Each structure stands twice: as structure tokens, then as C-alpha cells.
Amino acid sequence: MKPTDADRSPQSAARSGKGVLQNRFAEPGRAVPGKPMADRRLNLYIDGYNFYVPLSSSGKESDYELAWCNFLRLGELLVQTLAQENRQFAGCRLGAVKYFTATIPEGMPSNPSGIRRKYNWLDALNHESQGRVEVIHGTFRPRKHRFYIESGELDKLARAGIPINWDLTREEQRTYHPQLTVHEEKQTDVMLASALLTDAALGRAGPPAQALVQKAPLHRSNTRPTPAPCQAAVLVSADIDFLPAAEMAAQVFGCPVAIAFAYPHDGYRLTGLARKCDGLSIRQISEDELRSCMLPNVVALDGGKKVSIDEFKKSHFQRAKETGG
């Protein structure tokens, strides 16, 4: 999906002669009152689930390996390219990088190899970024949910490991109405939106930004984001639920927000969705850009342990094979 003129930056619109958006925060030297252009911080916020699932579910090894991502390097790339593409981000330097994910708690059914694979990647990310990527963990909670499933789909669910009570089905029955316990991700989306607005408000108020470093092993257990003032932001997610928070950051606190759709997401257009587009823009993160921001193939952690992208991929596809995925 390609952005329309209404979705593009004001500078792109100016070049095309269409619909220039007026935003005093885009003017050189006036990004934030009293804040020099060279001292503007751009924070990066990553919706981990939204980033990971499309890469893990395509079935392609070339897609899945892109999840072996160094988000610090991706943040540096986005700061550089946005400064060239969009005047609102001119003079920014990278501030905090915040990765929001969820952890399966003890006592809940889980995939041990998947959890181990995730923590190996988080260890590698923390090591290579020297703690510059703050990882924030939500959780999962069980909930009873009634499904309406066509009978032809039952075999697929059974192969995926979902328990089916076949005694409740009849041969002539066309629709199956099971009440199953599902495990839903909780807190991560609200924490991301809250962090974006908190940091934008602090950036508007003017307190000095401080270096945010997350020391190991906090990257495995941290449950709350650290406030980090910013004057611009990039939100890596194709989830439309974040759009109101991005709009508020831009409109209320004068913090321009670029909503970035990472490959293979197509994303959405701002036109007709955002109340106002001032301070908002969208861009896609291409496959090539993600590939240029991968962690090293092998990362030697403190203590001598090594983790590798080969094992990362092997364990994922072995699990998919076992579950018929």
C-alpha cells in the first residue's frame, strides 16, 4: 500500500504543490520552545507482537530471520532517513528505544522452545545494544471465549494442538460452538501508548533527557517503561489502535510522530482515520532496511555463552513442523 498525498509529510506535499499542512513544530529552530534543533530527541516505540507475528507466520525462512533484529540500529537508521524525508524530524538524534512484548507466566501452558528462543534473542539484543534497548514485558491472562467454527476447520485446529472434545460434535453438524480458554496478551498496548504520551509530555515540558541503559538481566523481567522525554517519535506498529495516542502526542504536545509499518505489513492510510494529520506521517520499513539492521549471526554473551541466528531459525521451524504449521 502506498501513502496518499494526505498521508505524506508536509514537505512532500509542498514539493507536489498539494495541501501543505501548517505545523509550527515543523519550522526550523522552533521544534520546541527553548529546545535547540540539534538537541531534539526522537524515541522509538516497537509493538513487539505486531512486528514479530507476520514474520513468524509467513512460513519463509527469509522472512523469519528478519526477526533477529537489532532495534538500536533500526532506530539509528530511521533517525537518519526521516531527517532527510521529513522536515519535522530535522535535527533529531536518537533518544530511547523501547520494545514492548509479553511474557507467559509460570503455570500457564507454554511453548518451552519458543520461550527459550525469545530470551536468547533478548540476551543478544541487550548485549549488542549495550542496554540501549529497553524491553518492557506485559503478560498473558486466561479468558473463556465462545467460538463459532465450521466443521471443516476442526482438523486444522487439532493439528495445531488445540484440544477438541469430539464427543460434542455430530457428523451432520455444520458449526461447532466450543467454549475454550484463550490466553490473551495484556498490558503491552496500554503501556506503549502511555509511554508515548508521557515521553511527549515530558519533552514538551523541557526536562533534560538522560541516557537510558537497561542492565542485564532486567531485559528479561522489566514490567514498566522508564520515562524518557522526547520531541519526536517513531511508532513501529500497523495496529490502528495506537493512532489516537499518536495523534494526541502530535496535536497536544507538539511531538511529531511517524507511524512505521514494518515489512511485510501494508499498514493503513491516515486519510479518513486521523482527526487531523498535522504532525503525523506514515512510512514503510522495507525488507532491505530490516535486513540491514539484523544482529550478528553469532553473538558471544558475557560468560561465554553464544547464541546464533541459525539456532533461532532452527528451533522455530522445528516447532512449526511438529504442530503442523
Sequence and secondary structure as in RCSB ss.txt:
>XXXX:A:sequence
MKPTDADRSPQSAARSGKGVLQNRFAEPGRAVPGKPMADRRLNLYIDGYNFYVPLSSSGKESDYELAWCNFLRLG
ELLVQTLAQENRQFAGCRLGAVKYFTATIPEGMPSNPSGIRRKYNWLDALNHESQGRVEVIHGTFRPRKHRFYIE
SGELDKLARAGIPINWDLTREEQRTYHPQLTVHEEKQTDVMLASALLTDAALGRAGPPAQALVQKAPLHRSNTRP
TPAPCQAAVLVSADIDFLPAAEMAAQVFGCPVAIAFAYPHDGYRLTGLARKCDGLSIRQISEDELRSCMLPNVVA
LDGGKKVSIDEFKKSHFQRAKETGG
>XXXX:A:secstr
    TTTS HHHHHHHTS     GGGSTT SBTTB GGGEEEEEEEEHHHHHHHHHHS  HHHHGGGSB HHHHH
HHHHHHHHHH GGGTTEEEEEEEEEEEE  TTS   HHHHHHHHHHHHHHHHHTTT EEEEEEEEEEEEEE  EE
GGGHHHHHHTT    GGG  TT  EE  EEEEEEEESHHHHHHHHHHHHHHHHHH          TTGGGT  S 
     SEEEEE   GGGHHHHHHHHHHH   EEEEEETT     STTTSS  TTEEEEEE HHHHHTTB  SEEE
 TTS EEEHHHHHHHHHHHHHHTT 
